[in-house]
Amino acid sequence: MTRRSDAIDGLRGALVVLMAVYHGCYIAVLFKLVDIGLYDGFWWWFPRAIAAGFVFMSGWGLARKKARGAGFRDFARRAGRLALPAIAVSAVSALVFGKSFVFFGVLHLLAVSSLLAWPLVGRPLVAAVAGAACLGLGLWLGGMRFGWPWLAWLGFRPAGVYPVDYLPLLPWFAWCAFGSAFHDLMDRLGRQGNPAPSGIDVRETRGAVAGRSILRPLAFLGRHSLVVYLAHLPLLYGIGWVLSMLVAR
C-alpha cells in the first residue's frame, strides 16, 4: 500500500506536469508559434488552478511538518531556502521581461507563507477563518488599481503593471491556510476513527499495481518540484527560441 507521503508527492508531481504544460503553451504564444487566448476562459483559469493547488499543498506540508515536531526555526529555514531562488527569479525575469518582471511570484508567496502559516497550523478553525478572510479581501481588492507599488506584494495592484507571475498574499495565502486547515482536520478525524483490523489479507489488484507505477515518477517530480520549476522555464524558453528561429527560416 502506498504511503500517504508518496501520494502527496504524487499529487504535487501531477501539478508539476500541468505547470510545465501551461508554461510550454505560454512560451509558444510568446514566440508566436501558436495562437492561444491565454487571458480568456479555460486558459485564464488553468494556471490559477495549478497555482492554487501548489499553495494548498504547501499549507498541507507545513501542517504535517509541525505535526511531526518541527519548530518555528524549521519554518524559517524553509522560508530562507525559498527566498534565495525567489530573488534569483526576480533578477533574471527583470532582464528578460523588464517592467513585467516577477516581483512577487509563487516562490515569494511560498517563502512568506512559511512564516505566516506558523500560528495557524494545528488550529484548523483559525486557519479556515483566516483563509476565508484573505480570499474575500483579495477578491475585493482584485478589481482595484493603485498609483503606488509598495504594497503590491500584499494585494494592492499597481496601475499599469502586469507581471508575468504575480501571486500577492491577498488572496493567495488563503490556499495555504486552507491546506493547513484541511490537513489538521483530516488528522483529527483520523485519530478519532478506529484502526483497521489486523490480520486481513489485502491483495493488490492489477489496477493498484498500475496506479503505483504511475505514481512513482510523479512522486519523484513532486519531491524535486523546486528544482524542476527552476530548470524547466529556461529549458522551455530555449526550445521556444530555437523553434522560432527555425520557423523564421
WOJO-V463750 format. One record per residue. RES is the residue in one letter. OMEGA is omega as a letter, one per 30 degrees, with the letter a starting at -180 (none if undefined). Layout:
# WOJO-V463750
<<RES	OMEGA> <RES	OMEGA>>
This chain:
# WOJO-V463750
<<M	a> <T	l> <R	a> <R	l> <S	l> <D	l> <A	l> <I	l> <D	l> <G	l> <L	l> <R	l> <G	l> <A	l> <L	l> <V	l> <V	l> <L	l> <M	a> <A	l> <V	a> <Y	a> <H	l> <G	l> <C	a> <Y	a> <I	l> <A	l> <V	a> <L	a> <F	l> <K	l> <L	l> <V	l> <D	l> <I	l> <G	a> <L	a> <Y	l> <D	l> <G	a> <F	a> <W	l> <W	a> <W	a> <F	a> <P	a> <R	l> <A	l> <I	a> <A	l> <A	l> <G	l> <F	a> <V	l> <F	l> <M	l> <S	l> <G	l> <W	a> <G	l> <L	l> <A	l> <R	l> <K	a> <K	l> <A	l> <R	l> <G	l> <A	l> <G	a> <F	l> <R	l> <D	l> <F	l> <A	l> <R	l> <R	l> <A	l> <G	l> <R	l> <L	a> <A	a> <L	l> <P	l> <A	l> <I	l> <A	l> <V	l> <S	a> <A	a> <V	a> <S	l> <A	l> <L	a> <V	a> <F	l> <G	a> <K	a> <S	a> <F	a> <V	l> <F	l> <F	a> <G	a> <V	a> <L	l> <H	a> <L	a> <L	l> <A	a> <V	a> <S	l> <S	l> <L	a> <L	a> <A	a> <W	a> <P	a> <L	a> <V	a> <G	l> <R	a> <P	a> <L	l> <V	l> <A	l> <A	l> <V	l> <A	l> <G	l> <A	l> <A	l> <C	a> <L	a> <G	l> <L	a> <G	l> <L	l> <W	l> <L	a> <G	a> <G	a> <M	l> <R	a> <F	a> <G	a> <W	a> <P	a> <W	l> <L	l> <A	l> <W	a> <L	a> <G	l> <F	a> <R	l> <P	a> <A	l> <G	a> <V	a> <Y	a> <P	l> <V	l> <D	a> <Y	l> <L	a> <P	a> <L	l> <L	g> <P	a> <W	l> <F	l> <A	a> <W	l> <C	l> <A	l> <F	l> <G	l> <S	a> <A	a> <F	l> <H	a> <D	l> <L	l> <M	l> <D	l> <R	l> <L	l> <G	l> <R	a> <Q	a> <G	l> <N	l> <P	l> <A	l> <P	l> <S	l> <G	l> <I	l> <D	a> <V	a> <R	l> <E	l> <T	l> <R	l> <G	l> <A	l> <V	l> <A	l> <G	l> <R	l> <S	l> <I	a> <L	a> <R	l> <P	l> <L	l> <A	l> <F	l> <L	a> <G	l> <R	a> <H	a> <S	a> <L	l> <V	l> <V	a> <Y	a> <L	a> <A	a> <H	a> <L	l> <P	l> <L	l> <L	l> <Y	l> <G	l> <I	l> <G	l> <W	l> <V	l> <L	l> <S	l> <M	l> <L	l> <V	a> <A	l> <R	none>>
